[in-house]
Structures are given as structure tokens and as C-alpha cells.
């Protein structure tokens, strides 16, 4: 697994990588994650169940995305791939430069590669045009692509000029038991609307700034709890100051993943104002925690929840106010019981199902015959009149660089890493938990016996 986005950073891609890796380990696979260093978190770390993470030193330029170097990360990536006896490289995130570089170098070295796209992009603005051209370069020689929704699949096929047959749809998932509803946690004197999101333009913070004063003016018993951080937070603070809403708009700042459920259960309604979303796992987490959802009808959002769990609105201020007003009315008069949503969703979104479907993709690409260099160059040449020639030069240089690295440090000279003893670890953990439960039962029995003896003596 390769991506710029992983823990301790918080987000949907980070959660996807972690939970998918855990399920693949449970199914008997060896999984290694490669990401960039986060502050003092560098080198090799082991997470739950022996999940090994390489935090490699790279330059971060914006929003945890690394500086594209094309060849700068090749030596260390090659060393890790050879050292860990990797068979398949799975990249995540179109914004991740490390992911694109790993796919390019992996194909040069003869590895099987696949890519999961977690985002939607436009076709008109300059950043989208550049990103789409980069994605077309990366995916011209990909074995398979995974998207998290059917809308995302259509978007990726158009952006990268792919055959739809080479693209699969595997949605995100969640651990429903981590988002158990608790109706007693919300304040009965208020109808609480919760927002948990990165506070950036793409998440529709401008809409949120416009909507909150209008809803607070319409309903005197409605308050907002907003979790998350980003460059748009200052606009929310200014809105709160301007309209004197300090007692009704609470800004929590950055919320850690294990604290999300504790924030969600304080609310009755979850509000998502995103301008573009490929899937939006946040609304699934909110529904699981027992909140009714109001969301903008964009991207893959309409594919995520059943209609009785959500109100949709166009990404416009007036339409969003109407949708929130309907939700407030439904909560006020008990027209909906969100506490039952968890039971419905726990079977719809399961990480074990996601891992099983991903495993089938791995099995399929393992059967694909490796293409010779001339065929790879032919694929890149078709990327455009001028871009195609540039891409062919980049791939040819990548091949020469790989040959140089093989000469300087042959594969046989790279020390192989010891495989984590997954089976022994699970057996030891199971035995430890069993002993802990037995000790607890023995302690409770002794207490009961002591109480009964004391009662008889009295």
C-alpha cells in the first residue's frame, strides 16, 4: 500500500488504508504501507496485528501531499520493495505524488500494480487539467483501477481515458460497532446539528457560513457543533462573531478518529455541505451513530445511504436551508428513529467484504502477463501529441535509472526483512485475552464467595 495520506493524519483515505490492510492481514496476506514522514514519526513502525509502516523522508508541499520528484524516491522505494519481497503495489489517492511514483517505478521493475481513486475532479480549471494529465500518464500502464462509487468510476474513466472493463467499483466501509448510537448523550433541550469535516473550500464551508445564521434565526432551539480544522476556519469564527452565536456554534478544532463517535452522539442531525465527493464515509459514520443526515447531492453521495436516512439538497444556500428545516421538523416530531440505522448499515458496509473483493482484484492482476518495454512505450505514446513523447522519455529514463541501481546495488545484495509472525501473534493475543477473562471471572467468584460467607456469619 502506497500513499501520502496515512495516520497520524486524519481522513477517509487514511482510514481506508488502515482497515483494508488489517482485513488483508486477517485473510493471511503480508501487508506493508509506505507513506511519508509525519514530523518526528519517521522510519519503520509496527501497528496493530503487525501492520508494518515505512515513514520515508520526503518534502511535503501542501495538505500532506509530497513534492513530485519522479525519480527522487526510486532508490528507497526499490530497496523497500525488494527487502519486503513485495508482489503487488496498491496505490491510493490521485493527489499522492508518492503513489504515482511507486506505480511508475513498480511497473519498470516488473511488479503488478493497481490504483484506488478516492476523489472526483473537474475538467475545466487549471489544477484539474494538470491532475488529469498526470493521472492519464500514471494509469496508461496500470493493471487495474478501483473506484469507491459508480460516479467515481465514470469520472476516472473519462479523465484517464480508460476502458471501463479495467475499472472496478468497491465502496468504502466502516466498523459499525465503533459507532454505536447513544440517544441519552444528546441534550434534550436542543436540536443539535453536527458537522465534522476538513474546513476547506471543497467541503463547502462557504455554504456552511451562509446557512448557520439563517437556521439559528429560524429555530431558537437549534445549535451547531463543528469539528475539524483548515484554512476556512477563520471564516466560521468571523461568522460567529458577526452574528453573536458563541452560545450556539461550538468549534471543536481538529478531532481525532477515536473521538469522532463521542462528538457524533451529541447530535441529532449530521450536515454535509461538500461541493464534490466520491463516496463520503462521514455520512455513513454519522448514520451509524444514530444521526439523521442532510447532505448536498453531489458526486457519489446519492449511492451511499438509503433514502429514509438522508435529506438531499442542491449545493445552494436556499435549498440547503429547506433541507435542514425538513430534518429539524422530522426530529422535533419524532417522524424518524435514527437509532435503528446502525443495525441496517452494519451489513451494508463491511471491511471483510471490501477485502474479499480487493483480493479478487489481486488474484486477477496476478494472472496478467508482464508487458515488454516497447509495449509500455506504445501505451505512453498515445497520451497526446506532445505529452506522449515526453512520457516516453520519462519511462525510458526510469528504465535506465533502474538498470543503474541494479548495477550499483544488485537485488541479491539487499538484505531481506523478517516476516512478522502474524499467526503466533494472534495465538498469543488470544491466549492473553483468555487468561485475562479467566482472572476476571476468578476475581468475581472470590468476591461473591466472600460476600456469601460474610452473610452466613452474620
C-alpha positions as CSV (number, residue, x, y, z in Angstrom):
1,X,0.0,0.0,0.0
2,X,1.5,3.4,-1.0
3,X,0.0,6.8,-0.3
4,X,1.0,10.2,1.0
5,X,-2.1,10.0,3.3
6,X,-1.9,7.8,6.4
7,X,-2.1,8.1,10.2
8,X,-1.4,10.2,12.2
9,X,-3.1,12.4,9.5
10,X,-6.9,12.1,9.7
11,X,-9.2,11.4,6.7
12,X,-11.1,8.9,4.6
13,X,-8.1,7.6,2.6
14,X,-6.1,7.1,5.9
15,X,-8.9,5.1,7.4
16,X,-9.4,3.1,4.2
17,X,-5.7,2.1,4.1
18,X,-5.6,1.0,7.7
19,X,-8.8,-1.1,7.8
20,X,-8.3,-2.7,4.4
21,X,-4.7,-3.6,5.5
22,X,-6.0,-5.1,8.7
23,X,-8.5,-7.3,6.9
24,X,-6.0,-8.5,4.3
25,X,-3.6,-9.5,7.2
26,X,-6.5,-11.4,8.8
27,X,-7.0,-13.2,5.5
28,X,-3.4,-14.4,5.5
29,X,-1.6,-11.7,3.4
30,X,1.5,-9.8,4.3
31,X,0.8,-6.0,4.1
32,X,3.3,-3.2,4.2
33,X,2.4,0.5,4.0
34,X,4.7,3.2,2.5
35,X,4.0,6.8,3.3
36,X,6.0,10.0,4.0
37,X,7.3,11.0,7.4
38,X,5.0,13.0,9.7
39,X,7.1,15.2,11.9
40,X,9.1,13.1,14.3
41,X,7.3,9.9,13.1
42,X,10.0,8.6,10.7
43,X,11.5,5.2,9.9
44,X,9.7,1.9,10.5
45,X,6.7,1.5,12.8
46,X,4.5,-1.5,13.6
47,X,0.8,-1.0,14.2
48,X,-2.0,-3.4,15.3
49,X,-1.6,-7.1,14.2
50,X,1.9,-6.5,12.9
51,X,1.0,-3.9,10.2
52,X,4.4,-2.5,9.1
53,X,4.6,1.1,8.1
54,X,7.5,2.8,6.4
55,X,7.6,6.6,7.0
56,X,10.1,7.7,4.4
57,X,11.8,11.2,4.4
58,X,10.3,13.4,1.7
59,X,9.3,17.0,1.2
60,X,5.7,17.9,2.0
61,X,4.4,20.8,-0.1
62,X,0.6,21.1,0.6
63,X,-2.1,19.3,2.6
64,X,0.3,16.4,3.4
65,X,1.0,15.8,-0.3
66,X,4.7,15.4,-1.2
67,X,6.7,17.2,-3.8
68,X,6.7,15.3,-7.1
69,X,10.3,14.3,-7.8
70,X,9.7,11.5,-10.4
71,X,13.0,9.7,-9.7
72,X,14.0,11.0,-6.2
73,X,12.1,8.3,-4.3
74,X,13.1,5.4,-6.7
75,X,16.2,4.2,-4.7
76,X,14.4,3.9,-1.3
77,X,11.2,2.5,-2.9
78,X,13.2,-0.1,-4.7
79,X,15.0,-1.0,-1.5
80,X,11.7,-1.5,0.4
81,X,10.0,-3.4,-2.3
82,X,12.9,-5.9,-2.7
83,X,13.6,-6.1,1.1
84,X,10.0,-7.0,1.8
85,X,9.5,-9.4,-1.1
86,X,6.5,-7.5,-2.4
87,X,4.3,-9.0,-5.1
88,X,1.6,-6.3,-5.7
89,X,1.8,-2.5,-5.3
90,X,-1.5,-0.8,-4.5
91,X,-1.5,3.0,-4.7
92,X,-4.2,5.2,-3.2
93,X,-5.2,8.8,-4.0
94,X,-4.8,10.9,-7.2
95,X,-3.3,13.7,-5.1
96,X,-0.5,11.5,-3.8
97,X,2.8,12.1,-5.7
98,X,4.4,9.1,-3.8
99,X,1.6,6.9,-5.1
100,X,2.2,7.9,-8.7
101,X,5.9,7.4,-8.4
102,X,5.5,4.0,-6.8
103,X,3.3,2.9,-9.7
104,X,5.7,4.1,-12.3
105,X,8.8,2.5,-10.7
106,X,6.9,-0.6,-9.8
107,X,5.9,-1.2,-13.5
108,X,9.5,-0.6,-14.5
109,X,10.7,-3.2,-12.0
110,X,8.0,-5.7,-13.2
111,X,5.6,-5.6,-10.3
112,X,1.8,-5.9,-10.6
113,X,0.2,-2.6,-9.7
114,X,-3.3,-1.3,-9.1
115,X,-4.7,2.0,-8.1
116,X,-7.7,3.2,-6.0
117,X,-9.2,6.6,-6.8
118,X,-10.9,8.3,-3.8
119,X,-11.7,11.6,-5.4
120,X,-13.7,13.4,-8.1
121,X,-12.2,16.0,-10.4
122,X,-13.5,18.5,-12.9
123,X,-12.3,19.1,-16.4
124,X,-12.2,22.9,-16.8
125,X,-9.9,24.6,-14.2
126,X,-6.1,24.5,-14.5
127,X,-5.5,22.3,-11.4
128,X,-7.9,19.6,-12.7
129,X,-6.4,19.7,-16.2
130,X,-2.9,19.1,-14.8
131,X,-4.0,16.5,-12.3
132,X,-6.0,14.6,-15.1
133,X,-2.9,14.7,-17.4
134,X,-0.8,13.3,-14.6
135,X,-3.4,10.6,-13.8
136,X,-3.5,9.6,-17.5
137,X,0.2,9.2,-17.5
138,X,0.2,7.0,-14.4
139,X,-2.8,4.9,-15.5
140,X,-1.7,4.3,-19.1
141,X,0.3,1.3,-17.8
142,X,-1.8,0.2,-14.9
143,X,-3.0,-3.4,-14.3
144,X,-6.4,-2.5,-12.7
145,X,-8.2,0.5,-11.2
146,X,-10.6,0.5,-8.2
147,X,-13.1,3.3,-7.6
148,X,-15.3,3.8,-4.5
149,X,-18.5,4.6,-6.3
150,X,-20.1,4.3,-9.8
151,X,-19.9,8.1,-10.2
152,X,-16.2,8.0,-9.3
153,X,-15.8,5.2,-11.9
154,X,-17.4,7.3,-14.7
155,X,-15.2,10.3,-13.7
156,X,-12.0,8.3,-13.6
157,X,-12.7,6.6,-16.9
158,X,-13.2,9.9,-18.6
159,X,-10.2,11.6,-17.0
160,X,-7.7,8.9,-17.7
161,X,-9.2,7.6,-21.0
162,X,-9.5,4.1,-19.5
163,X,-11.5,1.1,-20.6
164,X,-14.5,0.6,-18.2
165,X,-13.6,-3.1,-18.2
166,X,-10.4,-2.3,-16.4
167,X,-12.1,-0.4,-13.6
168,X,-14.0,-2.0,-10.6
169,X,-16.2,-0.4,-8.0
170,X,-15.5,-1.4,-4.4
171,X,-17.1,1.1,-1.9
172,X,-15.6,2.2,1.4
173,X,-16.8,0.6,4.7
174,X,-16.7,1.1,8.4
175,X,-16.6,-0.8,11.7
176,X,-20.3,-0.3,12.8
177,X,-19.5,-1.4,16.3
178,X,-17.3,1.7,16.8
179,X,-20.3,4.0,16.1
180,X,-23.0,2.6,18.4
181,X,-25.8,5.2,18.9
182,X,-26.5,6.6,22.4
183,X,-29.8,8.6,22.4
184,X,-29.1,9.7,26.0
185,X,-25.9,11.6,25.0
186,X,-27.7,14.4,23.2
187,X,-29.1,17.4,25.1
188,X,-33.0,17.1,25.1
189,X,-33.3,20.9,25.3
190,X,-31.6,21.4,21.9
191,X,-31.7,20.0,18.4
192,X,-28.0,19.7,17.7
193,X,-26.6,19.7,14.2
194,X,-23.1,18.2,13.9
195,X,-20.5,18.9,11.2
196,X,-17.2,17.0,11.1
197,X,-15.1,17.9,8.1
198,X,-11.8,19.4,6.9
199,X,-12.6,23.1,6.7
200,X,-11.6,23.7,3.1
201,X,-13.3,25.1,0.1
202,X,-14.1,21.7,-1.4
203,X,-16.1,20.7,1.7
204,X,-18.5,23.6,1.1
205,X,-17.5,25.7,4.2
206,X,-18.7,28.8,2.4
207,X,-22.2,27.3,2.2
208,X,-22.0,26.4,5.9
209,X,-21.0,30.0,6.8
210,X,-24.1,31.3,4.9
211,X,-26.6,28.7,6.2
212,X,-25.8,28.7,10.0
213,X,-27.1,32.3,10.8
214,X,-30.3,31.6,8.8
215,X,-31.0,28.4,10.7
216,X,-30.2,29.9,14.1
217,X,-32.6,32.8,13.3
218,X,-35.4,30.4,12.3
219,X,-35.1,28.0,15.2
220,X,-34.2,29.2,18.7
221,X,-33.5,25.6,20.0
222,X,-31.0,24.6,17.3
223,X,-27.3,24.7,17.9
224,X,-24.2,23.6,15.9
225,X,-21.2,21.5,16.8
226,X,-18.4,21.8,14.2
227,X,-15.3,19.5,14.3
228,X,-12.4,19.8,12.0
229,X,-9.7,22.3,11.1
230,X,-8.4,24.0,7.9
231,X,-7.9,27.4,6.2
232,X,-11.6,28.2,6.2
233,X,-11.9,28.0,10.0
234,X,-11.3,31.8,10.3
235,X,-14.5,32.4,8.2
236,X,-16.5,30.4,10.7
237,X,-15.1,32.3,13.6
238,X,-15.8,35.6,11.9
239,X,-19.4,34.5,11.2
240,X,-19.9,33.5,14.8
241,X,-18.5,36.9,16.0
242,X,-20.6,38.9,13.5
243,X,-23.9,37.2,14.4
244,X,-23.2,36.8,18.2
245,X,-23.6,33.0,18.1
246,X,-21.0,32.0,20.6
247,X,-23.5,30.1,22.7
248,X,-25.0,28.2,19.7
249,X,-22.0,27.4,17.5
250,X,-19.2,25.4,19.0
251,X,-15.9,25.0,17.1
252,X,-14.0,21.9,18.4
253,X,-11.0,22.2,16.1
254,X,-9.2,19.0,14.9
255,X,-11.0,15.8,16.1
256,X,-9.0,12.5,16.4
257,X,-10.6,9.5,14.8
258,X,-11.2,7.7,18.1
259,X,-13.1,10.8,19.3
260,X,-15.4,11.1,16.3
261,X,-18.2,8.9,17.8
262,X,-18.2,10.8,21.1
263,X,-18.8,14.0,19.1
264,X,-21.5,12.5,16.8
265,X,-23.7,11.0,19.5
266,X,-24.1,14.5,21.0
267,X,-26.2,15.5,17.9
268,X,-29.5,14.7,16.2
269,X,-28.6,15.8,12.6
270,X,-25.4,15.5,10.6
271,X,-24.8,18.1,8.0
272,X,-22.5,17.6,4.9
273,X,-22.1,20.6,2.6
274,X,-19.4,19.1,0.3
275,X,-19.2,20.5,-3.3
276,X,-17.7,17.3,-4.6
277,X,-17.5,13.8,-3.0
278,X,-16.6,10.4,-4.5
279,X,-18.2,8.5,-1.6
280,X,-18.2,10.4,1.8
281,X,-17.7,7.9,4.5
282,X,-18.5,10.6,7.1
283,X,-22.3,10.4,6.4
284,X,-22.2,6.6,6.9
285,X,-20.4,7.0,10.3
286,X,-23.0,9.6,11.3
287,X,-26.0,7.5,10.3
288,X,-24.4,4.5,12.2
289,X,-24.1,6.8,15.3
290,X,-27.8,7.5,15.2
291,X,-28.0,10.8,13.4
292,X,-30.3,11.8,10.6
293,X,-28.2,13.1,7.6
294,X,-28.6,16.2,5.5
295,X,-26.2,16.4,2.6
296,X,-25.6,18.1,-0.7
297,X,-26.5,15.9,-3.7
298,X,-23.1,15.8,-5.4
299,X,-20.8,13.1,-6.8
300,X,-21.3,9.6,-5.3
301,X,-23.3,10.7,-2.3
302,X,-26.7,9.5,-3.6
303,X,-25.3,6.0,-3.8
304,X,-24.3,5.8,-0.2
305,X,-27.4,5.8,2.1
306,X,-31.0,4.6,1.8
307,X,-33.4,7.4,1.2
308,X,-35.1,7.2,4.6
309,X,-31.8,8.1,6.3
310,X,-31.0,11.3,4.4
311,X,-32.3,14.5,3.0
312,X,-30.6,15.8,-0.1
313,X,-30.1,19.4,-1.2
314,X,-28.5,21.1,-4.2
315,X,-25.2,22.8,-3.3
316,X,-27.1,26.1,-2.9
317,X,-27.8,28.2,0.2
318,X,-31.6,28.3,-0.1
319,X,-32.1,24.6,-1.0
320,X,-29.8,23.6,1.9
321,X,-31.8,25.7,4.4
322,X,-35.0,24.0,3.2
323,X,-33.5,20.5,3.6
324,X,-32.2,21.3,7.1
325,X,-35.6,22.7,8.1
326,X,-37.3,19.5,7.0
327,X,-34.8,17.5,9.1
328,X,-35.4,19.7,12.1
329,X,-39.2,19.2,11.7
330,X,-38.7,15.4,11.4
331,X,-36.6,15.2,14.6
332,X,-38.9,17.6,16.6
333,X,-42.0,15.5,15.9
334,X,-40.3,12.0,16.0
335,X,-41.0,11.2,12.4
336,X,-37.8,9.3,12.1
337,X,-35.8,7.0,14.5
338,X,-32.1,7.3,13.6
339,X,-31.1,4.9,16.5
340,X,-32.1,2.0,14.3
341,X,-29.8,2.9,11.4
342,X,-26.8,1.1,12.9
343,X,-28.4,-2.3,12.5
344,X,-29.3,-1.6,8.9
345,X,-25.8,-0.4,7.9
346,X,-23.6,-2.9,9.7
347,X,-24.2,-5.5,7.0
348,X,-24.2,-3.0,4.1
349,X,-20.7,-1.7,4.7
350,X,-18.2,-4.3,5.9
351,X,-14.4,-4.2,5.7
352,X,-14.3,-8.0,5.3
353,X,-16.4,-7.7,2.2
354,X,-14.2,-4.9,0.8
355,X,-11.1,-7.0,1.5
356,X,-12.6,-10.1,-0.2
357,X,-13.4,-8.1,-3.3
358,X,-10.0,-6.4,-3.3
359,X,-8.4,-9.9,-3.0
360,X,-10.2,-10.9,-6.2
361,X,-8.7,-7.9,-8.0
362,X,-5.2,-9.0,-6.7
363,X,-5.8,-12.6,-8.0
364,X,-6.9,-11.2,-11.4
365,X,-3.9,-8.9,-11.9
366,X,-1.5,-11.7,-10.8
367,X,-2.5,-13.6,-13.9
368,X,-1.7,-10.7,-16.3
369,X,1.4,-11.3,-18.4
370,X,4.1,-8.6,-18.0
371,X,4.3,-6.3,-21.0
372,X,7.7,-5.7,-22.6
373,X,9.3,-2.2,-22.6
374,X,8.3,-1.5,-26.2
375,X,4.6,-2.1,-25.4
376,X,4.8,0.2,-22.4
377,X,6.3,2.9,-24.5
378,X,3.5,2.4,-27.1
379,X,0.9,3.0,-24.4
380,X,2.5,6.1,-23.1
381,X,3.0,7.4,-26.7
382,X,-0.8,7.5,-27.1
383,X,-1.2,10.0,-24.3
384,X,-1.0,13.1,-26.6
385,X,0.9,14.7,-29.5
386,X,3.5,16.3,-27.2
387,X,2.8,14.7,-23.8
388,X,3.1,11.2,-25.3
389,X,6.7,11.9,-26.4
390,X,7.6,13.4,-23.0
391,X,6.1,10.4,-21.2
392,X,8.1,8.0,-23.3
393,X,11.3,9.9,-22.4
394,X,10.4,9.7,-18.7
395,X,9.8,6.0,-18.9
396,X,13.0,5.3,-20.8
397,X,15.0,7.3,-18.3
398,X,13.3,5.4,-15.5
399,X,14.3,2.1,-17.1
400,X,17.9,3.4,-17.4
401,X,17.9,4.6,-13.8
402,X,16.7,1.2,-12.6
403,X,19.5,-0.5,-14.6
404,X,22.0,1.8,-12.9
405,X,20.6,1.0,-9.4
406,X,20.7,-2.8,-10.2
407,X,24.4,-2.3,-11.2
408,X,25.3,-0.3,-8.1
409,X,23.3,-2.4,-5.6
410,X,22.0,-5.8,-7.1
411,X,18.9,-7.3,-5.7
412,X,20.8,-10.2,-4.1
413,X,22.8,-7.6,-2.0
414,X,19.7,-6.2,-0.4
415,X,19.0,-7.9,3.0
416,X,15.6,-9.4,3.2
417,X,13.4,-8.4,6.1
418,X,12.0,-10.9,8.6
419,X,8.3,-11.6,8.1
420,X,6.2,-10.7,11.1
421,X,4.9,-13.8,12.8
422,X,1.2,-13.0,12.3
423,X,-0.1,-16.4,13.3
424,X,1.9,-16.6,16.5
425,X,1.0,-13.0,17.4
426,X,-2.8,-13.8,17.1
427,X,-2.4,-17.0,19.1
428,X,-0.5,-15.2,21.9
429,X,-3.1,-12.3,21.9
430,X,-6.0,-14.8,22.0
431,X,-4.4,-16.6,24.9
432,X,-3.6,-13.4,26.8
433,X,-7.2,-12.2,26.4
434,X,-8.5,-15.6,27.6
435,X,-6.2,-15.6,30.6
436,X,-7.4,-12.0,31.4
437,X,-11.0,-13.0,31.2
438,X,-10.4,-16.1,33.4
439,X,-8.6,-14.0,36.0
440,X,-11.5,-11.5,36.0
441,X,-14.0,-14.4,36.5
442,X,-12.0,-15.8,39.3
443,X,-11.8,-12.4,41.0
444,X,-15.6,-12.0,40.7
445,X,-16.2,-15.5,42.1
446,X,-13.9,-14.9,45.1
447,X,-15.8,-11.6,45.8
448,X,-19.2,-13.4,45.6
449,X,-17.9,-16.2,47.9
450,X,-16.6,-13.7,50.4
451,X,-19.9,-11.8,50.4
452,X,-22.0,-15.0,50.9
453,X,-19.6,-16.2,53.8
454,X,-20.0,-12.9,55.5
455,X,-23.8,-13.1,55.2
456,X,-23.9,-16.6,56.7
457,X,-21.7,-15.5,59.7
458,X,-23.9,-12.5,60.3
